Amino acid sequence: MDWARRLLPQIMLVLIVGAVLLAVNPTGDLDAIGAVYAGLVTYAAMALNILLGARVRPIERAFGGMDKMFLQHRQFGYLALIAAALHWIGPPDFSGRLYPCDDSCKAAIEGGELAFNWLIVLGLVSALRRVKIRGHGLPYHWWKRTHYLMLLPFGAATFHLAFNMKMPVTYQTLAEGFAALGAICALLWIVSFAWRMICARKYEVVEVTRLGDVTGIRARPLGRPLKHRAGQFAYIRANRAGLREAHPFSISGGEGRDGELQFNIKALGDFTGRLPDLQPGDRLTVEGPYGHFRYPARDGRQLWIAAGIGVTPFLSFVRSLPEDLKGEVEMVYLVRTRDEALALDELEAAAARVPNFSFTLHPSKEKGRWQAPEETPADLRAVLFCGPPMVRDALRKRFGRKLHFEYFEF
């Protein structure tokens, strides 16, 4: 029933809007009520999407991490598209029961049409970004710019709700209340965006390395360093062509007092493919930190499973491991060949340095596919994983709620 838990926020929104609508006017034309209902669900989903996109820390904590928050952001977008289509197919008709529509009312109705058309177009663009043809798709920076345009249909929809006087007073008052809440969400997004730009940290690239298709970046702070925990991630951008749009990456090291940050980033697209162009002395803008991927500091056994480039948050863990580590930690690193392993010497050295930490490298071309232990030890408290979704889904079936992960798919 994992799908039900993931859809719970959307189900709750649909139920809450329905309950509010029935409380305001429990009787009347069912067709008209249904059309108003679809319109309010559309607007509420759009408003929540604006709020989720603001990256407000308390909201991130409430959702259990930005990865889950952005997953909900996507699902609320789908809900808005579906509800908008239903509202457009069967708009409410209160003709003959109201005063004639004035100029502001007509403009509000036209604003609703514009909002619907923009929402459909921009929604299709967002859906197309997830489609790959021979490994190529819509470039991220193009999609990101169109995504900011979502504020335009949201503004038109807000005007539509606030000034569309072709509804009975009860519905109009409710619509104006929704519009006021939506305006507050938009204001929070604007304030949060400005605050993130002000609080972003400046770094200078110290070293750029290559291992296969993975670029290693080490940067020192210019001013106050970023305060983060091992396992978190940050958005980074640079003042170079193709690198000016911020992207999220796990921090693979930098918990020391010198404030230096380390990233190990695999080339998977246009942005990551240009990272090797960075040179020592280039400036980075770093925003964050975000994420709630961490290991519990408690007794009992833990199993850490890193697959491919998913080793990056574990590198941060290992680099900050105390020698008197509580409990026992076993780490398994899944790669195709030994040559692909990042920081292998450092991981093996940590196993020698920390008595309660053990490390195993599993190159699949030599040893075949790694198999999870058939029996779960009674004292196994947590299984941490970072890597491809296919491996993650198999581990979820095996370990259930003991498995901790972040989606890293936004």
Secondary structure as GFF3:
##gff-version 3
##sequence-region A 1 410
A	DSSP	alpha_helix	2	24	.	.	.	ID=ss1
A	DSSP	alpha_helix	30	52	.	.	.	ID=ss2
A	DSSP	alpha_helix	57	63	.	.	.	ID=ss3
A	DSSP	alpha_helix	66	89	.	.	.	ID=ss4
A	DSSP	alpha_helix	103	128	.	.	.	ID=ss5
A	DSSP	alpha_helix	140	148	.	.	.	ID=ss6
A	DSSP	alpha_helix	151	163	.	.	.	ID=ss7
A	DSSP	alpha_helix	169	199	.	.	.	ID=ss8
A	DSSP	beta_strand	201	211	.	.	.	ID=ss9
A	DSSP	beta_strand	214	221	.	.	.	ID=ss10
A	DSSP	beta_strand	233	238	.	.	.	ID=ss11
A	DSSP	beta_strand	247	250	.	.	.	ID=ss12
A	DSSP	beta_strand	261	266	.	.	.	ID=ss13
A	DSSP	alpha_helix	270	274	.	.	.	ID=ss14
A	DSSP	three_ten_helix	275	277	.	.	.	ID=ss15
A	DSSP	beta_strand	283	290	.	.	.	ID=ss16
A	DSSP	beta_strand	301	307	.	.	.	ID=ss17
A	DSSP	three_ten_helix	308	311	.	.	.	ID=ss18
A	DSSP	alpha_helix	312	319	.	.	.	ID=ss19
A	DSSP	beta_strand	328	335	.	.	.	ID=ss20
A	DSSP	three_ten_helix	338	340	.	.	.	ID=ss21
A	DSSP	alpha_helix	344	353	.	.	.	ID=ss22
A	DSSP	beta_strand	357	363	.	.	.	ID=ss23
A	DSSP	alpha_helix	364	367	.	.	.	ID=ss24
A	DSSP	beta_strand	380	386	.	.	.	ID=ss25
A	DSSP	alpha_helix	389	399	.	.	.	ID=ss26
A	DSSP	three_ten_helix	400	402	.	.	.	ID=ss27
A	DSSP	beta_strand	403	404	.	.	.	ID=ss28
###
